[in-house]
Amino acid sequence: MSEIDWNLIKSFVTVAETGSLSAAARKLSASQPTLGRHIGELEQALGVTLFRRGRRGYELTEAGSTLFERGKAVSEQASAFSLLALGSVEAIEGTVRIAASEVVAAYVLPEMTARLGIEEPAIEVEIVASNQVENLLRRDADIAIRMVKPAQNELMARKVCDIPLCACAARSYLDRRGRPLEPADLVDHDLVGFDRGDDIIRGFTQYGIPVTRSSFRFRTDNQIVLWEAVQAGNGIGLGQEPLVDRDPSVEKLLPDLPLPVLPVWLAMHRDVRTSVRIRRVADFLYEELKRYSAGVASGANSAR
């Protein structure tokens, strides 16, 4: 094992965890042929078959299952070594990888990172746009912007702010269909909401507003598509209040409608807290997100 490149083990572990070359390639930012070659090289070096290849993807063989836990431990130790090395870097330059929800990644971070580029031109930014909780322990990201407090002891988390939500719709839709004056009026309107998720339905039910899945004329679980649908005039939906305030084509509705807030946390691994560039980006994002939640424009024009 001491003669085997640890990158081969990392590829093996990731393919085993994801079940396919394509999913592993996305996670590792590598190509499928590269990962396939890694698996082949590792199998040749060990003299065993690690996977059964089929239409269902890559399934571990008995030998692969036996080696998986040991390989996972080796991969995690290598990641921990990398984290410690990263934490000792002093220059304010290099790459910082940020994980954030789809909406924050698409509509909030680009303007912030543009301002960061002016202040710190030697810092390169990578954005992971995902509503899944990114694994900071495995270096899927250096910094994560999360809507829940991380529970892992190895992570440092700092509460940033609460982003208010509001009911909203495109002015073009409201001019055509009228404006609801009270929550009960929503049942007479086209609604925009989730497809498989029932969070919005349960929220309305909690406050005595009878809606079902069919009440949502436009449904999607992609939050970017959801926001674009509201902007395009498909109906009334929910949006982040700061995002609505900076879009003149969208109007806030029902200010007394009781809605939850989105708590925002910044998280990073404890081993990178001494990295000057990651600390710099984390502090920058902390201040920018607080300004965003308060509806305060910063730097360049924030209108979309």
N, C-alpha and C positions, 0 to 999 in steps of 0.2 A: 504493500500500500504506500510505502514511503516514496516509491518511484513513480507513482501515478499522479498526474497533474490534477490538482484539486478542482480545477474547472470542469473536468470530466465528471467528478463526483457531484458537483453543483448541478450540472445539466441532468444527471441521472435522477437526483432527488426532485428537481423541479418537474421533470416529465412524469415521475411517479405521482407527485402531488396533484398535477393538473390533468393527467390522463391523456395528453396529446402533445405532439410536437408544436402545433400552432399555438396552443394556449401557453405552453412553456416559453415559446419564442417571444410572445408578447410580454410575458412577465419579466424575462431577462433582457429584453431589447436586443435579441439575437435573431439570426435567421434559422428557419427550419432545417435547411441542409447542414448548417453548422452543428445543431443539436443532434441531428441524426448521425453525423460523423462522430460526435463525442460518445454517443451511446455505443456505436460500433467499436470504437477504439477501447472503451472500457470493457466491453464484453470480451474482446480479443485478449486484453491484458489479463483479465481474471479467468478466462477460460470457461465462462458460463453464459447462459442466455438469461438476460435480465427481464425481458418483456416478451409477451405474446402480442404480435401485431395483428389487428383485425379491424373490422368496420366500426367497432365500438371504441377504437382508440388503442392506447398502449396499456396493457394490463400486466402487473408484475407476475413473474413466475414464482415458484416456490423459492428458488435461489435469490431472485430479486427481492422478495419480501424479507428474506433473512438478512440481506445486506442493507435494506432500506434504512432501518433505524440507526445503524452504525454510520451509514453515509450521511444521514441527516445531522448526526452529531458532529461529523467532520465539517460539513458545510456551515453549521452554526458557529463552530469554533473559528473557522476562517473568516466569517462575517464579523465576529467579535474582534478578531485581530485587526481587520480593516477599520472597524469603528474606532478602536483605540488609536490607530495611526492617523485617522482623519481628525480626531480630536486634538492632536498635537500640531496640526498645521496652523501657521500663524498668518500667512499672507491673506489679504482680502481679495482673493481671486480664485477662479476655478468654478466648478459646477455645483449648484444647489438644486436638489430635486424636491419639488413641492407637490403633495397630494391634496386634492380638494374636491368637493362635490362638483357635479357637472355645471350647475348654475354659477357657482363661485369661480370655477376654472374658466368658464367661457365669458362671463359678463363682468366679473369683478377684478380678477387677478391681472388681465392684460394691461389695464391702465396703471395698476400699481407697479407691475414689473417694468413698465416703460419708464416710470419715474425712478425706480431703482437703478435702471440702466444709466440714467443721467448721473446719479450720485455715485454709483459703483460700476463703472464701465467694464471692469475686469471680471465681474461675476456673470457666469452663464446660468440661465434658468431652464430647468426642465419641469413641465407640468404634467402630473398624472390626473386626468379628469375621470373621477370614478366616485360613485356613491358607496362603494364598498370600503370597509375600514382597512386602510393600507397597513401592511405589516412592517412597522418601523424596526422591529427586531431583526428582520432579514434584509434591511436596507432597500425595501421597495421605494422608500422615500427618505429624505433627510428631515423634512418638516412636514407635518400633516395638519391641515385645517379641518377640524372635526366638529360635528354637531352633538357629540356625546363626550363625556369625560373618559379618557382612556383609563383602563383598569390595571394594566400591567405595571408591576413595580419597577421595571427597568426603564420606564418612560417618564419624562418630565412633562407635565402639562400645566399650562397657564390659561386661566379663564380670561377671555378677551372682552366679550360683550354679549349682548342679546340682540339679535336682529328681529325687529317686529315684522309680523305678517299682516297683510290686509287683503280684503276682497277687492277685485279690480276688473276692469274690462276696457276694451278699446273704445274711444269716444265714437268711432264709426258705428260700433254695435249699439251703444247706448242711445245714439241719435236715432237709430232705426227702431229699437225695441223699447226704449224708455228706461228710466233709472229706478231701481228698486228703492223704496223708502224705508222698508223694514225687512228683517231677515225672512219673514214668511213669504215675501214677494219673490224670493229666489225660485220657488217651485214653478213659477210661471215664466222662467227664463231658461235660455240655453246655458248649460254649465260645462266647464272644462275641468277635467279631473283625471285621476289615475285609472288605469285599465284593470290591473290585477290587485293593486293595493286598495285597502278599504279605510285608510286613515281619515280621509275627508268625509266619507259616509258616516263613520263612527262619530266624528266631531259634530256634524250636523245633527245626528240623532241625539247626541248628548244635550243639545240645546233645543230639542223639540221641533226640529225642522225635518219633515219626513222626505228623505231622498233615497233613491235606489241607484243601482249601477246604470240603469237605463235613463236616469235623470241627466246623465252627463252625455251630451250630444257628441262631444269630442273627448276621446279617452286615449291616454298614453302613459306609460311608466317612465318615459324619458323626460327629464325635467327641462331640458333645453327645448324640446319640441313643445312641451306644455306651455312654456313662456311665449314661444313664437306664435302658438295658436291663440293665446290671449291677445297678443299684439295685433294679429291679423283680423280680429273681430269674430272669432268663433263662439264667444260667449263670455260668461263671468267665471273667473278663476281666482286662485290665491297666488300672491306674489310677495317677494321681499319688499317691504315698504321703501327702502332707499332706492331699489331698482325701479320701482314704479314712479317715485318722485322725480327721477331724472329723465323720464320718458314722457314728453308732452302729448303723445298719442294715446296714452293710457290714463285712466281716471280712477282714483280711489273711491270705494263705495262703503256704505254702512259703517261709519266710524265706531259705532257702539257694538258692533259684532264682536263677541268675545273670542279671540283667537290666541293660540299659544305663540310663544316666541321661539326663535332658533338660537340656542346657546352656542357660542363659538369658542372653541378651545384650540390653542396652539400646542402641538406635541412634538417632542423629539426624543431620541435616545439619550440616556444619561452620558454615554461615552463620547458623544459629539458636542456636549455642551461647552467644551473649551475651544472648539473650532471657531476661529475669529469670523470666518466668512458665514458660517451657518448661524452663529449668534447674531451677526449683523443683519442677515436677512430676516431672522425670527423677530428681532426687535423692530425692524422696519415694518414687517407685516402686522405686528401687534398694533402699532400706532395707526397704520393705514386702515385696518379693519375697524378700529374704534371710530375713526372719522367716518368711514362708510356707514356704519350702523347708526350714527347720529345724523346722517344725511348731509355731512359737510364735504363740499368739493375740495379737492386738493390738487395743486399743480395745474396740469393741463386741463382743458375743457372736459368735464366728465359727462356731458350729454351724449347719449348714444345716437 
